[in-house]
Amino acid sequence: MSAHSAKGSSTNLSKREGHAVRTGQTKMRRILIIEDERDIVELVRYNLEKEGFQVIAVGDGATGLAQLKKSPPDLLVLDLMLPKLSGLEVCKEVRRDQALNRLPILMLTARGEEADRVLGLELGADDYVTKPFSPRELNARIKALLRRAEPARETPRPIEVGTLAIDPASYRVTRSGKHVPLSTLEFRLLYYLASRPNRVFTRDQLLDAVWGTDRFVTPRSVDVYVRRLREKIEADPENPAFVKTVRGAGYLFEMTSEPATIGRGTRAN
C-alpha cells in the first residue's frame, strides 16, 4: 500500500460548509480518515461529503494520532495496516487518552479473519468494515455510530455499588475514586446492565438494547465488550464481582444488596 497521504483535506471547505447550511445542519460532523490508500480515501471522502460531513484525511498512523490530539473529530475511520504506526496501536492510544476515549472508531481492514476483527474490537474499535466494502454500507455504519454516541435526551440516574460509581450525565465511571476510562459503547453496556441488576440478558437482547436495531456487529461482539469491561472495572477480571456470566443464558450485573447511592429517577425497566 502506498504511504501517500490524501491531499486536499481543506480544498473546497467553504463549499462543504455551504452545503451544510443548505441542508439545514447547524454543525458539520467532522470525520477523520487515517488510511494510506488514496483511492479508498477519495471514495470515502466523496460519499461522506455528499452526506454533509467534513472530511479530513491523513496517510499514516503517527500523523493521524497527532491530528487526533490536536483537533478531535466526531468519528474516526481507521485502517488496520498503516505506515509508521499501525491502526491497532492508534486505537490503543486513543482509548488510553481520557480526552479521546469516547471517540467512535470504525476500523477499515483488508483482513476478514474473525481473529483480526475480534482483536480490533478488544483494543477499542466500535465497529469494523472489511475491504472491499460498499460506500452505502460504510455511510450507514458511520451514521449508526454517531447516533449511538449522542447523549441521552433524559439524564438517567447515577448508580453507586460498592467501590464502583457510574454517572450517566458525564459518562464517567470511577472505582475507589479513580477514573476508569470507557468508550461510549462500553459505558452504555455497563449502564444498561447495572441499571437492571440481577437480570439475565442474552447477547441478542444486549445487542438490541445497546447497539440498536441498526447494528452491524455480531453476538460475539458482546463477549468482547464484556471482557473489556471486566478488565477495567473488576479487581479480578477472571472472577468478576459485578458483570457475571450465566452459562448458556447470557450476562447479568450482580447486586447483592441495594446500591449505596442511587440518584433520583425511576428504576429502569
Legacy VTK file of the C-alpha trace (Angstrom):
# vtk DataFile Version 3.0
C-alpha trace
ASCII
DATASET POLYDATA
POINTS 269 float
0.000 0.000 0.000
1.198 3.496 -0.758
2.085 5.740 2.146
0.930 8.713 0.144
-1.244 10.903 2.335
-4.509 12.042 0.809
-4.225 15.649 -0.303
-6.715 18.406 -0.390
-8.329 17.904 3.035
-9.087 21.584 3.192
-9.895 22.018 -0.517
-13.349 23.394 -1.184
-14.070 23.557 2.555
-16.199 26.639 2.045
-18.317 24.673 -0.430
-18.822 21.900 2.091
-19.760 24.409 4.782
-22.223 25.952 2.351
-23.681 22.522 1.752
-24.206 22.113 5.500
-26.127 25.383 5.624
-28.267 24.468 2.611
-29.171 21.098 4.111
-30.132 22.687 7.438
-27.274 21.294 9.545
-26.288 23.507 12.457
-22.893 21.843 12.873
-20.892 19.844 10.393
-19.807 16.488 11.763
-16.077 16.021 11.294
-14.744 12.651 10.182
-11.028 11.865 10.302
-9.812 9.127 7.958
-6.430 7.523 8.640
-5.815 5.468 5.515
-2.809 5.214 3.170
-4.617 4.035 0.034
-5.511 7.193 -1.844
-8.262 5.599 -3.954
-10.085 4.442 -0.822
-9.679 7.845 0.815
-11.168 9.637 -2.179
-14.052 7.153 -2.430
-14.900 7.552 1.256
-14.421 11.323 1.156
-16.689 11.737 -1.876
-19.535 9.731 -0.352
-19.287 11.318 3.095
-19.132 14.860 1.756
-22.296 14.162 -0.240
-23.935 13.443 3.136
-22.783 16.795 4.537
-19.776 15.632 6.574
-16.485 17.463 6.777
-13.692 15.006 5.982
-10.028 15.245 6.933
-7.599 12.552 5.771
-4.028 11.598 6.659
-1.947 8.751 5.314
-0.031 7.292 8.276
-0.715 6.359 11.879
1.733 8.726 13.560
0.426 11.794 11.739
-3.126 10.630 12.325
-2.607 10.308 16.085
-1.099 13.793 16.206
-4.099 15.157 14.262
-6.496 13.419 16.660
-4.895 15.061 19.682
-4.682 18.447 18.003
-8.275 18.568 16.773
-10.504 15.644 17.854
-13.141 14.719 15.241
-16.652 13.369 15.820
-15.664 9.957 14.446
-12.524 8.158 13.311
-12.298 5.863 10.276
-9.100 3.904 10.863
-7.225 1.500 8.600
-5.628 -1.501 10.267
-2.429 -1.649 8.198
-0.699 1.747 8.260
2.871 3.006 7.881
4.771 4.452 10.884
2.129 3.393 13.432
-0.404 0.609 12.948
-4.150 1.121 13.266
-4.204 -1.167 16.294
-1.598 0.990 18.046
-3.539 4.148 17.183
-6.682 2.549 18.604
-4.910 1.657 21.851
-3.513 5.167 22.228
-6.956 6.714 21.669
-8.544 4.544 24.341
-5.777 5.424 26.812
-6.325 9.154 26.312
-9.008 10.499 28.644
-9.819 13.306 26.202
-10.364 10.866 23.317
-11.513 7.573 24.808
-15.189 8.112 23.953
-14.433 8.787 20.289
-16.337 6.377 17.983
-13.888 4.309 15.914
-14.754 2.411 12.755
-11.919 0.186 11.579
-11.237 -0.457 7.893
-9.267 -3.585 7.125
-8.440 -5.964 4.303
-8.272 -8.731 6.850
-11.516 -10.639 7.055
-10.494 -13.283 9.576
-12.524 -13.351 12.778
-9.404 -13.207 14.962
-8.382 -9.876 13.444
-11.876 -8.428 13.804
-12.077 -9.543 17.428
-8.623 -8.089 18.162
-9.724 -4.740 16.772
-12.832 -4.764 18.958
-10.829 -5.812 22.009
-8.451 -2.883 21.508
-11.308 -0.403 21.370
-12.824 -0.235 17.884
-16.610 0.188 17.918
-17.239 -1.391 14.527
-15.329 -2.695 11.530
-15.716 -2.913 7.747
-13.664 -5.275 5.610
-12.374 -4.270 2.176
-13.798 -4.208 -0.430
-16.861 -2.515 1.018
-19.991 -0.760 -0.157
-19.835 3.038 0.339
-23.534 2.957 1.219
-22.906 0.398 3.961
-19.962 2.395 5.276
-22.095 5.555 5.448
-24.837 3.655 7.267
-22.398 2.320 9.845
-20.866 5.753 10.414
-24.306 7.297 10.960
-25.234 4.488 13.345
-22.081 5.035 15.413
-22.715 8.785 15.563
-26.310 8.215 16.710
-25.159 5.888 19.471
-22.574 8.443 20.611
-25.218 11.114 21.170
-26.080 11.724 24.833
-29.464 10.615 26.086
-32.173 13.266 25.966
-33.260 12.415 29.502
-30.456 12.098 32.038
-30.744 8.706 33.804
-29.900 8.247 37.445
-26.344 7.750 38.708
-25.532 4.423 40.358
-23.052 3.584 43.091
-22.377 -0.040 44.036
-19.584 -0.703 46.488
-16.458 0.946 45.120
-17.980 1.417 41.662
-19.697 4.701 40.742
-21.439 5.223 37.388
-22.543 8.732 36.360
-24.577 8.758 33.114
-24.731 12.556 32.979
-20.976 12.754 32.350
-20.440 9.204 31.053
-17.942 8.869 33.884
-17.084 5.746 35.868
-14.875 5.621 38.949
-13.616 2.704 41.020
-12.435 3.519 44.520
-12.478 7.164 43.474
-10.181 6.601 40.487
-11.419 7.417 36.989
-11.994 4.406 34.722
-11.794 5.396 31.031
-14.555 3.761 28.989
-15.609 4.180 25.381
-19.197 5.255 24.714
-20.339 1.717 23.904
-18.538 0.258 26.903
-20.309 2.775 29.138
-23.703 2.117 27.552
-23.335 -1.636 28.058
-22.244 -1.216 31.675
-25.020 1.226 32.496
-27.676 -0.910 30.820
-26.708 -3.935 32.923
-26.108 -2.017 36.176
-29.438 -0.191 35.981
-31.189 -3.582 35.659
-29.350 -5.580 38.338
-29.659 -9.353 38.782
-31.466 -9.766 35.448
-30.005 -12.070 32.830
-29.789 -10.724 29.280
-28.920 -12.752 26.219
-26.359 -11.499 23.746
-29.088 -10.672 21.241
-31.047 -8.709 23.863
-27.938 -6.677 24.698
-27.212 -6.048 21.018
-30.748 -4.712 20.511
-30.652 -2.555 23.641
-27.116 -1.159 23.450
-26.167 -1.294 19.777
-29.701 -0.767 18.444
-31.630 -2.179 15.534
-29.247 -0.603 13.023
-26.328 -2.613 14.383
-23.809 -4.324 12.125
-21.990 -6.337 14.759
-22.457 -9.968 15.765
-23.299 -11.579 19.136
-19.578 -12.344 19.542
-19.023 -8.595 19.904
-20.887 -8.664 23.218
-18.345 -11.152 24.602
-15.520 -8.845 23.526
-17.088 -5.819 25.216
-17.845 -7.739 28.411
-14.232 -8.870 28.562
-13.060 -5.278 28.087
-15.414 -4.057 30.824
-14.185 -6.675 33.276
-10.579 -5.731 32.648
-11.410 -2.129 33.536
-13.917 -2.331 36.401
-13.192 -5.624 38.137
-10.471 -6.101 40.744
-10.101 -9.668 39.426
-11.420 -9.971 35.850
-11.174 -13.761 35.969
-13.519 -13.820 38.987
-15.792 -10.822 38.395
-17.813 -9.316 41.211
-20.113 -7.237 39.009
-20.580 -8.435 35.418
-21.213 -12.170 35.603
-21.722 -14.865 33.010
-24.742 -17.143 33.280
-23.650 -20.089 31.185
-25.994 -20.932 28.376
-28.064 -17.796 29.038
-26.098 -14.549 28.904
-24.840 -11.869 31.299
-26.035 -10.033 34.401
-24.852 -7.291 36.711
-24.883 -8.787 40.189
-26.061 -6.612 43.034
-26.307 -8.451 46.354
-27.892 -5.504 48.163
-29.415 -2.141 47.347
-26.878 0.313 45.908
-25.257 2.642 48.438
-26.323 5.622 46.353
-28.855 5.987 43.573
-29.706 9.295 42.033
-33.232 10.498 41.615
-35.354 8.874 38.938
-37.347 5.741 38.400
-35.804 2.303 38.120
-35.219 1.224 34.526
-37.442 -1.484 33.130
LINES 1 270
269 0 1 2 3 4 5 6 7 8 9 10 11 12 13 14 15 16 17 18 19 20 21 22 23 24 25 26 27 28 29 30 31 32 33 34 35 36 37 38 39 40 41 42 43 44 45 46 47 48 49 50 51 52 53 54 55 56 57 58 59 60 61 62 63 64 65 66 67 68 69 70 71 72 73 74 75 76 77 78 79 80 81 82 83 84 85 86 87 88 89 90 91 92 93 94 95 96 97 98 99 100 101 102 103 104 105 106 107 108 109 110 111 112 113 114 115 116 117 118 119 120 121 122 123 124 125 126 127 128 129 130 131 132 133 134 135 136 137 138 139 140 141 142 143 144 145 146 147 148 149 150 151 152 153 154 155 156 157 158 159 160 161 162 163 164 165 166 167 168 169 170 171 172 173 174 175 176 177 178 179 180 181 182 183 184 185 186 187 188 189 190 191 192 193 194 195 196 197 198 199 200 201 202 203 204 205 206 207 208 209 210 211 212 213 214 215 216 217 218 219 220 221 222 223 224 225 226 227 228 229 230 231 232 233 234 235 236 237 238 239 240 241 242 243 244 245 246 247 248 249 250 251 252 253 254 255 256 257 258 259 260 261 262 263 264 265 266 267 268
